[in-house]
Amino acid sequence: MSKAIATARLEARISKDLHAMLKRAAEIQGRTITDFVVSAVQEAARRAIEQSEIIHLSLADQECFAQALLSPPSPVPALERAFARRRKLLGDE
């Protein structure tokens, strides 16, 4: 027995011109308007999420980041005290 896929409904008011354009584009691709719109919206959402989650660095910034990972700076006294306090609180001593 296969499980039913949960769906949600999305409605939008669009102009007749846009509807005609979507219909034509869907027909060109041999798809229904619904399939065409869902596919286009899904791709647009994927791109928007990807663009917000990916950090683009210049070559200089990439080199600086890599150097910081390969040769991290020595911890400042405040960080050393914080780690010592953490060890004491967690009983790692």
Order of alpha helices (4+ residues) and beta strands (2+ residues): alpha-alpha-alpha-alpha
